Amino acid sequence: MSTTVPQIGFDRFIHLDWVTAALEVRAGRSSVDELSAMLEAAGLSLAARKKTRTVLNRLWLEPRPELAALAARGLEIHESASDVSVAALSWGMAIASYPFFGKVAELVGRLSALQGDCAAAEVHRRMSETYGEREGTYRMTNMVLQSQASWGAIERAEKGKRLIRRTPTTVQDDRAVAWLIEAALRYSGKAVSVASLPAMAVIFPFVLDRPLGYVASNSPMLELRSEGAGHQSVALASAV
């Protein structure tokens, strides 16, 4: 029996400025040509620009069909809630679109949960267990970590050997909180108890500062389930 190695997909360093520019293109306030000029000014080769555009397309410009509605609602939040950062919205799209990005985020979040930091080598080791001992796994894990640092989630210290959590961003907008929960559920592929939502490792850079059961119950994209006395879980709505 052969085992299929999961695809990586997120194989570029993506600077937060580039993600912001892509979102501005999606919003109609900028053009693809301006985005291309920004990538060229960053010194990227033609081949690198094409690969970078592929990732940016997947995040905001041309998301997969099953994530098009998620991206559209993310744009609506961006347009109407000035206190919701581009990094938070792009993080949600990244974990929903790229399981590789999500897995790195989950590992960093879990390994740094107690002391606020972790060894990069441990993240690499665990990624290799899932994606195989190949050069691409190590290199692309670094690309994701570098991107997450640019997005304000972590600091890479000791020449990248240690990963330190930065101060998390508080999200208080109900729509943005529900949207991030939806993105996390799309990554995890299963229901999550309401009690464990605030500590979901994959969204460690964000504090969801709202009553999460209430927020979930008011979101058409989420389904609140009661599973015994005092225990509730949240899942994607069956129509999603």
N, C-alpha and C positions, 0 to 999 in steps of 0.2 A: 504494500500500500504506500503510495507516495503522499507526502505532506506538502501542501501548498504554503509557501512562505508569504506572509502578508506583504502587500505593496507599501512602499514608503510614501510616495506622492509629494509630501512637503519636503522638497530637496534643495531649498534655497534659503539663504539668509534674507529675511524680509524686514527692512527697516520700518519703524512706525510711520515715518514720513511718507513712505511709498504706499502703505495701507491707507493712510489718510487721504492721499492724492487719489487713490482708486475709488474711495468712497465719495470723494467730491465729483469724480467723473460720473459715478452712479447717480448722484444727486442732480446732475446736469449743470453744475457750477464750474466744471473744468472739462477739458477734452482729452481724448486718448493721446493726441499728439503732444499735449503738455505733459502727460504722464510719461510718455516715451522719452521726451526731452529731459525730464528729471532723472530717469534711469541712465540715460547717456551721460549726463553731467556728473553722475556718481562714479563714472569710470567703468561701467559694465560693458563687456564686449557684446557684440550683436547676439551671439549664442546665449550669453548669460541674460541679456535683456529679454529674449524670447522665453526662456525658462522662468524668469521672474514674473513675466506677464502671465504665464500659465497659472502660477500660484495666485496672483492677484485676481485673475479672472475667476478662479474657483471660489475665492473668498467673497468677492463683491460684484464683479462685472458680468460674469456668466456662470453663476452657481449651477450645480447639478439640478435637474428638474425637481427632484424631491426636496431640495433645499431652497428653491426659488422663493417660496412664500416666507420662509424664515428670513432670508436676506431682505425681502421687501419690507417686512415688519421691522427689521433692524434699522433700515433706512428711515422708516417713519419715526422710530424712537430718536434717531440721530437728528432728525429735522425738528422735533418738537420738545425734546428734553435736553437742554443745553448742559445739564450737570452730569449726563451720562457720557463717559469718555469713549473715544474711538477705539482705544485699547480694549475696553470691556466688550464692545460690540464685535470687534475683530477676533478677540479671543473666543467668543461664542461661535462665530462662523468657522474658526480654525478647528476647534474640537469637534464640531459637527461634521465638517467636510473632510478632515484628515485624521483618521484614527491614530496615525503615527504621532502627530502633534499632541493629540489628546493623551496618548500613553506616556509621552515624556512629561506632560503637565501633571498627570496623575502620580507618576513616580516621584517627581520633585515635591509635589504637595504632600505625599504620604511620608517620604523620607525626611522631610524638613519640618514635619508637624510638631515634634516635641521640642527641638532646640532652635528652630528657625534657620537651620542650614543643613547641608548634607554634602557628601563627597560626589563629585561628578563621576568618578570611576564606578560608583555603585549604580548610578543611573545607566551608564553605558553597559555595565554587566547585565543588568536586568533587561535592557532593550535587546541585547544580543540573544537572550534566552527566548525572546518572542520572534525577533526578526532575523535571527541567524548571525553567526560569526562571520560577517563579511565587511569589507572595507566600507561599503556604502552605509551600513548601519551606524558605524562609529562616526563617520563624517557627517551624515545627515542628522544624527542626534545632536552633534555640535551646532549644526545650522539652526535647529529648532531652539536650542539653549541660547544661542546668540540672539535669535529673534525675540525670545521671551525676555531677555535682558533689555533689548531695545524698547520693548513694549512696557517696561517698567515693573515687571513681575519679580525679577531676581537681579542680583549682582553677582558677577563672576569674579571671585577673588582668588588670590594665590595663582595667578596665571591660568585661571579657568578651572583649577582643581577643586575649588569649593564653590558651592552655590548657596547664596544667602537670600532669604526672602526679603523683599522690600516691604515697606508699610503697605498693607492692603488698601484697596480703594473701596470705600463704602458706596453701595448702590441702594438708593432709597426710592427710586421711581418704580411703582408697582409693575408697570408694563415691562421695564427693563429687567426687573427681578424675575418675573415669569418667563421672559425670553431667555435669560441665562439658564434658568432651570430646564427649560425645554431643550436648549442646546446640550446641556450636560446629560439629559436623559437620552437624547439622540446618540450621544457618544457611548453611554453605558449600555444602551439597549435593553434596559430593564427598569422596573419600578424601584423607587427609592423611598425609604421611610421619611416622613416629614421631619422627624427628630434628627436624622443624619444629614439632611440637606445642607445646613450651614457648614458642615465639616467635609463636604465632598471635595476630595483631593484635587480633582480635575479643574476646579474653579477656585483654587487656593488664593489667587491674587485679589479676590473680591469678598467683601462682607455684605451679605444680603440682609440689610437692616430693615426688615419688614416682617409682619406675622405671616410666615410662609404657607401655613395651611389656608389662611384666608385668601392670600394672593392666588394660590393654586385653584381654590374653589371658584374664583372669579375669572379665571382664564379659560377661554374656549379651547385652547390648545392643550390644556392639562386636565387630568382626571384625578380627583381626590377619592381614594378608596379607604374604607374602614375595614380593618382586619382584626377584630377583637376589641376588647375593652381598652380604650385609650390609645389604640395603635392605628395610625393612619399612614398611608403611603401615597406617593404621587407618581403617575404614569402619563405617558403621552395619551391624549384623547384618542379613542378608537378610530375616529375619522381622519386623524392626522397622517 
